[in-house]
Amino acid sequence: MSQIVVTQKRSLIGQSEANQRVVKGLGLGRIGKTKTHKDNNCIRGMINKVKHLVSYELKA
């Protein structure tokens, strides 16, 4: 199964509580922090919701 590497690129200051919870749910919290997750619909949906705050790349 492939994986997704997610990196936080922008601050959570001024963001809605919902967006902050999604970023925390991805295991992030500081700019530059990176986490690896399994590639599934749940993680993709979370990334899509906060795509303006994070960057991601697919890993084989």
PyMOL Python script that loads the backbone (N, CA, C, O; Angstrom):
from pymol import cmd

cmd.read_pdbstr("""\
ATOM      1  N   MET A   1       0.852  -1.184   0.000  1.00  0.00           N
ATOM      2  CA  MET A   1       0.000   0.000   0.000  1.00  0.00           C
ATOM      3  C   MET A   1       0.893   1.240   0.000  1.00  0.00           C
ATOM      4  O   MET A   1       1.903   1.289   0.702  1.00  0.00           O
ATOM      5  N   SER A   2       0.517   2.220  -0.778  1.00  0.00           N
ATOM      6  CA  SER A   2       1.314   3.440  -0.836  1.00  0.00           C
ATOM      7  C   SER A   2       1.065   4.308   0.394  1.00  0.00           C
ATOM      8  O   SER A   2       0.133   4.081   1.165  1.00  0.00           O
ATOM      9  N   GLN A   3       1.917   5.295   0.547  1.00  0.00           N
ATOM     10  CA  GLN A   3       1.824   6.185   1.697  1.00  0.00           C
ATOM     11  C   GLN A   3       1.812   7.634   1.230  1.00  0.00           C
ATOM     12  O   GLN A   3       2.224   7.944   0.112  1.00  0.00           O
ATOM     13  N   ILE A   4       1.335   8.514   2.098  1.00  0.00           N
ATOM     14  CA  ILE A   4       1.310   9.951   1.837  1.00  0.00           C
ATOM     15  C   ILE A   4       2.151  10.627   2.905  1.00  0.00           C
ATOM     16  O   ILE A   4       1.968  10.383   4.098  1.00  0.00           O
ATOM     17  N   VAL A   5       3.078  11.482   2.470  1.00  0.00           N
ATOM     18  CA  VAL A   5       3.888  12.264   3.395  1.00  0.00           C
ATOM     19  C   VAL A   5       3.291  13.667   3.440  1.00  0.00           C
ATOM     20  O   VAL A   5       3.215  14.344   2.416  1.00  0.00           O
ATOM     21  N   VAL A   6       2.867  14.102   4.625  1.00  0.00           N
ATOM     22  CA  VAL A   6       2.195  15.391   4.809  1.00  0.00           C
ATOM     23  C   VAL A   6       3.104  16.303   5.619  1.00  0.00           C
ATOM     24  O   VAL A   6       3.641  15.892   6.648  1.00  0.00           O
ATOM     25  N   THR A   7       3.278  17.545   5.158  1.00  0.00           N
ATOM     26  CA  THR A   7       4.106  18.532   5.848  1.00  0.00           C
ATOM     27  C   THR A   7       3.298  19.797   6.059  1.00  0.00           C
ATOM     28  O   THR A   7       2.651  20.287   5.133  1.00  0.00           O
ATOM     29  N   GLN A   8       3.331  20.329   7.276  1.00  0.00           N
ATOM     30  CA  GLN A   8       2.628  21.587   7.557  1.00  0.00           C
ATOM     31  C   GLN A   8       3.459  22.745   7.031  1.00  0.00           C
ATOM     32  O   GLN A   8       4.647  22.849   7.335  1.00  0.00           O
ATOM     33  N   LYS A   9       2.837  23.615   6.244  1.00  0.00           N
ATOM     34  CA  LYS A   9       3.536  24.734   5.610  1.00  0.00           C
ATOM     35  C   LYS A   9       3.124  26.097   6.155  1.00  0.00           C
ATOM     36  O   LYS A   9       3.888  27.055   6.040  1.00  0.00           O
ATOM     37  N   ARG A  10       1.927  26.208   6.749  1.00  0.00           N
ATOM     38  CA  ARG A  10       1.445  27.493   7.248  1.00  0.00           C
ATOM     39  C   ARG A  10       0.982  27.364   8.679  1.00  0.00           C
ATOM     40  O   ARG A  10       0.658  26.272   9.146  1.00  0.00           O
ATOM     41  N   SER A  11       0.954  28.481   9.367  1.00  0.00           N
ATOM     42  CA  SER A  11       0.568  28.536  10.773  1.00  0.00           C
ATOM     43  C   SER A  11      -0.932  28.324  10.940  1.00  0.00           C
ATOM     44  O   SER A  11      -1.718  28.563  10.024  1.00  0.00           O
ATOM     45  N   LEU A  12      -1.306  27.871  12.131  1.00  0.00           N
ATOM     46  CA  LEU A  12      -2.716  27.680  12.465  1.00  0.00           C
ATOM     47  C   LEU A  12      -3.331  28.920  13.091  1.00  0.00           C
ATOM     48  O   LEU A  12      -4.532  28.931  13.360  1.00  0.00           O
ATOM     49  N   ILE A  13      -2.556  29.953  13.328  1.00  0.00           N
ATOM     50  CA  ILE A  13      -3.070  31.176  13.929  1.00  0.00           C
ATOM     51  C   ILE A  13      -4.099  31.802  12.993  1.00  0.00           C
ATOM     52  O   ILE A  13      -3.830  32.009  11.810  1.00  0.00           O
ATOM     53  N   GLY A  14      -5.257  32.095  13.521  1.00  0.00           N
ATOM     54  CA  GLY A  14      -6.320  32.710  12.740  1.00  0.00           C
ATOM     55  C   GLY A  14      -7.169  31.721  11.965  1.00  0.00           C
ATOM     56  O   GLY A  14      -8.114  32.128  11.289  1.00  0.00           O
ATOM     57  N   GLN A  15      -6.865  30.438  12.043  1.00  0.00           N
ATOM     58  CA  GLN A  15      -7.654  29.431  11.331  1.00  0.00           C
ATOM     59  C   GLN A  15      -8.841  29.006  12.193  1.00  0.00           C
ATOM     60  O   GLN A  15      -8.827  29.184  13.411  1.00  0.00           O
ATOM     61  N   SER A  16      -9.848  28.455  11.565  1.00  0.00           N
ATOM     62  CA  SER A  16     -11.028  28.005  12.302  1.00  0.00           C
ATOM     63  C   SER A  16     -10.660  26.822  13.196  1.00  0.00           C
ATOM     64  O   SER A  16      -9.666  26.131  12.970  1.00  0.00           O
ATOM     65  N   GLU A  17     -11.479  26.614  14.201  1.00  0.00           N
ATOM     66  CA  GLU A  17     -11.255  25.497  15.131  1.00  0.00           C
ATOM     67  C   GLU A  17     -11.312  24.161  14.387  1.00  0.00           C
ATOM     68  O   GLU A  17     -10.556  23.242  14.702  1.00  0.00           O
ATOM     69  N   ALA A  18     -12.196  24.053  13.413  1.00  0.00           N
ATOM     70  CA  ALA A  18     -12.313  22.812  12.638  1.00  0.00           C
ATOM     71  C   ALA A  18     -11.019  22.513  11.888  1.00  0.00           C
ATOM     72  O   ALA A  18     -10.552  21.375  11.883  1.00  0.00           O
ATOM     73  N   ASN A  19     -10.441  23.529  11.254  1.00  0.00           N
ATOM     74  CA  ASN A  19      -9.184  23.332  10.535  1.00  0.00           C
ATOM     75  C   ASN A  19      -8.051  22.978  11.486  1.00  0.00           C
ATOM     76  O   ASN A  19      -7.204  22.148  11.156  1.00  0.00           O
ATOM     77  N   GLN A  20      -8.026  23.589  12.651  1.00  0.00           N
ATOM     78  CA  GLN A  20      -6.993  23.277  13.631  1.00  0.00           C
ATOM     79  C   GLN A  20      -7.105  21.828  14.085  1.00  0.00           C
ATOM     80  O   GLN A  20      -6.090  21.152  14.255  1.00  0.00           O
ATOM     81  N   ARG A  21      -8.315  21.351  14.281  1.00  0.00           N
ATOM     82  CA  ARG A  21      -8.514  19.962  14.699  1.00  0.00           C
ATOM     83  C   ARG A  21      -8.097  18.980  13.612  1.00  0.00           C
ATOM     84  O   ARG A  21      -7.541  17.924  13.913  1.00  0.00           O
ATOM     85  N   VAL A  22      -8.358  19.315  12.356  1.00  0.00           N
ATOM     86  CA  VAL A  22      -7.957  18.437  11.259  1.00  0.00           C
ATOM     87  C   VAL A  22      -6.431  18.335  11.194  1.00  0.00           C
ATOM     88  O   VAL A  22      -5.888  17.243  11.029  1.00  0.00           O
ATOM     89  N   VAL A  23      -5.748  19.460  11.323  1.00  0.00           N
ATOM     90  CA  VAL A  23      -4.280  19.452  11.292  1.00  0.00           C
ATOM     91  C   VAL A  23      -3.741  18.640  12.471  1.00  0.00           C
ATOM     92  O   VAL A  23      -2.810  17.854  12.299  1.00  0.00           O
ATOM     93  N   LYS A  24      -4.306  18.817  13.653  1.00  0.00           N
ATOM     94  CA  LYS A  24      -3.886  18.021  14.816  1.00  0.00           C
ATOM     95  C   LYS A  24      -4.162  16.540  14.579  1.00  0.00           C
ATOM     96  O   LYS A  24      -3.373  15.686  14.983  1.00  0.00           O
ATOM     97  N   GLY A  25      -5.273  16.238  13.931  1.00  0.00           N
ATOM     98  CA  GLY A  25      -5.616  14.858  13.615  1.00  0.00           C
ATOM     99  C   GLY A  25      -4.646  14.208  12.651  1.00  0.00           C
ATOM    100  O   GLY A  25      -4.469  12.989  12.662  1.00  0.00           O
ATOM    101  N   LEU A  26      -4.021  15.020  11.818  1.00  0.00           N
ATOM    102  CA  LEU A  26      -2.992  14.519  10.910  1.00  0.00           C
ATOM    103  C   LEU A  26      -1.652  14.332  11.617  1.00  0.00           C
ATOM    104  O   LEU A  26      -0.699  13.827  11.023  1.00  0.00           O
ATOM    105  N   GLY A  27      -1.580  14.736  12.877  1.00  0.00           N
ATOM    106  CA  GLY A  27      -0.341  14.573  13.630  1.00  0.00           C
ATOM    107  C   GLY A  27       0.616  15.723  13.482  1.00  0.00           C
ATOM    108  O   GLY A  27       1.798  15.594  13.802  1.00  0.00           O
ATOM    109  N   LEU A  28       0.125  16.851  12.999  1.00  0.00           N
ATOM    110  CA  LEU A  28       0.964  18.022  12.804  1.00  0.00           C
ATOM    111  C   LEU A  28       0.669  19.052  13.881  1.00  0.00           C
ATOM    112  O   LEU A  28      -0.239  18.853  14.689  1.00  0.00           O
ATOM    113  N   GLY A  29       1.412  20.140  13.908  1.00  0.00           N
ATOM    114  CA  GLY A  29       1.166  21.167  14.907  1.00  0.00           C
ATOM    115  C   GLY A  29       2.149  22.307  14.819  1.00  0.00           C
ATOM    116  O   GLY A  29       1.918  23.377  15.383  1.00  0.00           O
ATOM    117  N   ARG A  30       3.242  22.090  14.118  1.00  0.00           N
ATOM    118  CA  ARG A  30       4.254  23.138  13.935  1.00  0.00           C
ATOM    119  C   ARG A  30       4.610  23.223  12.465  1.00  0.00           C
ATOM    120  O   ARG A  30       4.542  22.228  11.744  1.00  0.00           O
ATOM    121  N   ILE A  31       4.984  24.392  12.026  1.00  0.00           N
ATOM    122  CA  ILE A  31       5.410  24.569  10.644  1.00  0.00           C
ATOM    123  C   ILE A  31       6.658  23.725  10.416  1.00  0.00           C
ATOM    124  O   ILE A  31       7.596  23.763  11.212  1.00  0.00           O
ATOM    125  N   GLY A  32       6.663  22.966   9.332  1.00  0.00           N
ATOM    126  CA  GLY A  32       7.804  22.129   8.981  1.00  0.00           C
ATOM    127  C   GLY A  32       7.721  20.707   9.495  1.00  0.00           C
ATOM    128  O   GLY A  32       8.536  19.872   9.101  1.00  0.00           O
ATOM    129  N   LYS A  33       6.767  20.400  10.362  1.00  0.00           N
ATOM    130  CA  LYS A  33       6.624  19.046  10.884  1.00  0.00           C
ATOM    131  C   LYS A  33       6.056  18.143   9.792  1.00  0.00           C
ATOM    132  O   LYS A  33       5.175  18.552   9.035  1.00  0.00           O
ATOM    133  N   THR A  34       6.564  16.915   9.716  1.00  0.00           N
ATOM    134  CA  THR A  34       6.181  15.975   8.671  1.00  0.00           C
ATOM    135  C   THR A  34       5.710  14.667   9.288  1.00  0.00           C
ATOM    136  O   THR A  34       6.291  14.187  10.261  1.00  0.00           O
ATOM    137  N   LYS A  35       4.656  14.094   8.719  1.00  0.00           N
ATOM    138  CA  LYS A  35       4.149  12.794   9.151  1.00  0.00           C
ATOM    139  C   LYS A  35       3.848  11.953   7.921  1.00  0.00           C
ATOM    140  O   LYS A  35       3.510  12.476   6.859  1.00  0.00           O
ATOM    141  N   THR A  36       3.975  10.643   8.080  1.00  0.00           N
ATOM    142  CA  THR A  36       3.655   9.699   7.016  1.00  0.00           C
ATOM    143  C   THR A  36       2.400   8.930   7.406  1.00  0.00           C
ATOM    144  O   THR A  36       2.292   8.427   8.524  1.00  0.00           O
ATOM    145  N   HIS A  37       1.451   8.842   6.473  1.00  0.00           N
ATOM    146  CA  HIS A  37       0.192   8.139   6.712  1.00  0.00           C
ATOM    147  C   HIS A  37      -0.058   7.151   5.582  1.00  0.00           C
ATOM    148  O   HIS A  37       0.481   7.295   4.485  1.00  0.00           O
ATOM    149  N   LYS A  38      -0.886   6.140   5.866  1.00  0.00           N
ATOM    150  CA  LYS A  38      -1.339   5.240   4.819  1.00  0.00           C
ATOM    151  C   LYS A  38      -2.234   6.017   3.869  1.00  0.00           C
ATOM    152  O   LYS A  38      -2.961   6.920   4.282  1.00  0.00           O
ATOM    153  N   ASP A  39      -2.175   5.660   2.603  1.00  0.00           N
ATOM    154  CA  ASP A  39      -2.983   6.328   1.587  1.00  0.00           C
ATOM    155  C   ASP A  39      -4.387   5.733   1.600  1.00  0.00           C
ATOM    156  O   ASP A  39      -4.609   4.645   1.070  1.00  0.00           O
ATOM    157  N   ASN A  40      -5.331   6.449   2.205  1.00  0.00           N
ATOM    158  CA  ASN A  40      -6.727   6.008   2.183  1.00  0.00           C
ATOM    159  C   ASN A  40      -7.630   7.228   2.056  1.00  0.00           C
ATOM    160  O   ASN A  40      -7.170   8.368   2.121  1.00  0.00           O
ATOM    161  N   ASN A  41      -8.904   6.973   1.877  1.00  0.00           N
ATOM    162  CA  ASN A  41      -9.857   8.062   1.628  1.00  0.00           C
ATOM    163  C   ASN A  41      -9.977   9.012   2.810  1.00  0.00           C
ATOM    164  O   ASN A  41     -10.171  10.212   2.613  1.00  0.00           O
ATOM    165  N   CYS A  42      -9.868   8.508   4.018  1.00  0.00           N
ATOM    166  CA  CYS A  42      -9.992   9.346   5.214  1.00  0.00           C
ATOM    167  C   CYS A  42      -8.874  10.391   5.248  1.00  0.00           C
ATOM    168  O   CYS A  42      -9.136  11.577   5.446  1.00  0.00           O
ATOM    169  N   ILE A  43      -7.642   9.953   5.055  1.00  0.00           N
ATOM    170  CA  ILE A  43      -6.501  10.866   5.083  1.00  0.00           C
ATOM    171  C   ILE A  43      -6.573  11.840   3.916  1.00  0.00           C
ATOM    172  O   ILE A  43      -6.280  13.025   4.077  1.00  0.00           O
ATOM    173  N   ARG A  44      -6.959  11.352   2.750  1.00  0.00           N
ATOM    174  CA  ARG A  44      -7.082  12.248   1.595  1.00  0.00           C
ATOM    175  C   ARG A  44      -8.136  13.327   1.829  1.00  0.00           C
ATOM    176  O   ARG A  44      -7.946  14.472   1.419  1.00  0.00           O
ATOM    177  N   GLY A  45      -9.231  12.981   2.474  1.00  0.00           N
ATOM    178  CA  GLY A  45     -10.263  13.957   2.782  1.00  0.00           C
ATOM    179  C   GLY A  45      -9.774  15.004   3.763  1.00  0.00           C
ATOM    180  O   GLY A  45     -10.088  16.186   3.623  1.00  0.00           O
ATOM    181  N   MET A  46      -9.002  14.575   4.761  1.00  0.00           N
ATOM    182  CA  MET A  46      -8.445  15.518   5.727  1.00  0.00           C
ATOM    183  C   MET A  46      -7.476  16.474   5.040  1.00  0.00           C
ATOM    184  O   MET A  46      -7.495  17.677   5.302  1.00  0.00           O
ATOM    185  N   ILE A  47      -6.632  15.942   4.164  1.00  0.00           N
ATOM    186  CA  ILE A  47      -5.675  16.784   3.436  1.00  0.00           C
ATOM    187  C   ILE A  47      -6.420  17.771   2.548  1.00  0.00           C
ATOM    188  O   ILE A  47      -6.041  18.939   2.464  1.00  0.00           O
ATOM    189  N   ASN A  48      -7.471  17.314   1.889  1.00  0.00           N
ATOM    190  CA  ASN A  48      -8.242  18.185   1.010  1.00  0.00           C
ATOM    191  C   ASN A  48      -8.867  19.340   1.777  1.00  0.00           C
ATOM    192  O   ASN A  48      -8.980  20.446   1.248  1.00  0.00           O
ATOM    193  N   LYS A  49      -9.276  19.096   3.018  1.00  0.00           N
ATOM    194  CA  LYS A  49      -9.911  20.138   3.825  1.00  0.00           C
ATOM    195  C   LYS A  49      -8.924  21.235   4.220  1.00  0.00           C
ATOM    196  O   LYS A  49      -9.313  22.396   4.343  1.00  0.00           O
ATOM    197  N   VAL A  50      -7.651  20.882   4.421  1.00  0.00           N
ATOM    198  CA  VAL A  50      -6.656  21.872   4.866  1.00  0.00           C
ATOM    199  C   VAL A  50      -5.506  21.997   3.858  1.00  0.00           C
ATOM    200  O   VAL A  50      -4.363  22.240   4.245  1.00  0.00           O
ATOM    201  N   LYS A  51      -5.809  21.830   2.574  1.00  0.00           N
ATOM    202  CA  LYS A  51      -4.759  21.851   1.560  1.00  0.00           C
ATOM    203  C   LYS A  51      -4.043  23.199   1.461  1.00  0.00           C
ATOM    204  O   LYS A  51      -2.948  23.276   0.905  1.00  0.00           O
ATOM    205  N   HIS A  52      -4.649  24.259   1.994  1.00  0.00           N
ATOM    206  CA  HIS A  52      -3.999  25.566   1.990  1.00  0.00           C
ATOM    207  C   HIS A  52      -2.984  25.696   3.128  1.00  0.00           C
ATOM    208  O   HIS A  52      -2.217  26.659   3.164  1.00  0.00           O
ATOM    209  N   LEU A  53      -2.972  24.734   4.060  1.00  0.00           N
ATOM    210  CA  LEU A  53      -2.050  24.775   5.202  1.00  0.00           C
ATOM    211  C   LEU A  53      -0.933  23.736   5.094  1.00  0.00           C
ATOM    212  O   LEU A  53       0.101  23.868   5.750  1.00  0.00           O
ATOM    213  N   VAL A  54      -1.131  22.718   4.282  1.00  0.00           N
ATOM    214  CA  VAL A  54      -0.163  21.622   4.216  1.00  0.00           C
ATOM    215  C   VAL A  54       0.251  21.353   2.775  1.00  0.00           C
ATOM    216  O   VAL A  54      -0.406  21.782   1.826  1.00  0.00           O
ATOM    217  N   SER A  55       1.350  20.637   2.644  1.00  0.00           N
ATOM    218  CA  SER A  55       1.745  20.088   1.353  1.00  0.00           C
ATOM    219  C   SER A  55       1.859  18.585   1.529  1.00  0.00           C
ATOM    220  O   SER A  55       2.041  18.103   2.647  1.00  0.00           O
ATOM    221  N   TYR A  56       1.754  17.840   0.436  1.00  0.00           N
ATOM    222  CA  TYR A  56       1.810  16.393   0.537  1.00  0.00           C
ATOM    223  C   TYR A  56       2.449  15.810  -0.718  1.00  0.00           C
ATOM    224  O   TYR A  56       2.486  16.446  -1.772  1.00  0.00           O
ATOM    225  N   GLU A  57       2.949  14.588  -0.579  1.00  0.00           N
ATOM    226  CA  GLU A  57       3.476  13.873  -1.723  1.00  0.00           C
ATOM    227  C   GLU A  57       3.218  12.388  -1.526  1.00  0.00           C
ATOM    228  O   GLU A  57       3.246  11.887  -0.402  1.00  0.00           O
ATOM    229  N   LEU A  58       2.970  11.696  -2.616  1.00  0.00           N
ATOM    230  CA  LEU A  58       2.743  10.263  -2.571  1.00  0.00           C
ATOM    231  C   LEU A  58       4.072   9.531  -2.577  1.00  0.00           C
ATOM    232  O   LEU A  58       5.011   9.916  -3.274  1.00  0.00           O
ATOM    233  N   LYS A  59       4.134   8.480  -1.795  1.00  0.00           N
ATOM    234  CA  LYS A  59       5.342   7.673  -1.689  1.00  0.00           C
ATOM    235  C   LYS A  59       4.961   6.236  -2.017  1.00  0.00           C
ATOM    236  O   LYS A  59       3.943   5.737  -1.538  1.00  0.00           O
ATOM    237  N   ALA A  60       5.765   5.576  -2.822  1.00  0.00           N
ATOM    238  CA  ALA A  60       5.452   4.207  -3.245  1.00  0.00           C
ATOM    239  C   ALA A  60       5.602   3.186  -2.160  1.00  0.00           C
ATOM    240  O   ALA A  60       5.368   2.000  -2.392  1.00  0.00           O
TER     241      ALA A  60
END
""", "prot")
cmd.dss("prot")
cmd.show_as("cartoon", "prot")
cmd.util.cbc("prot")
cmd.orient("prot")
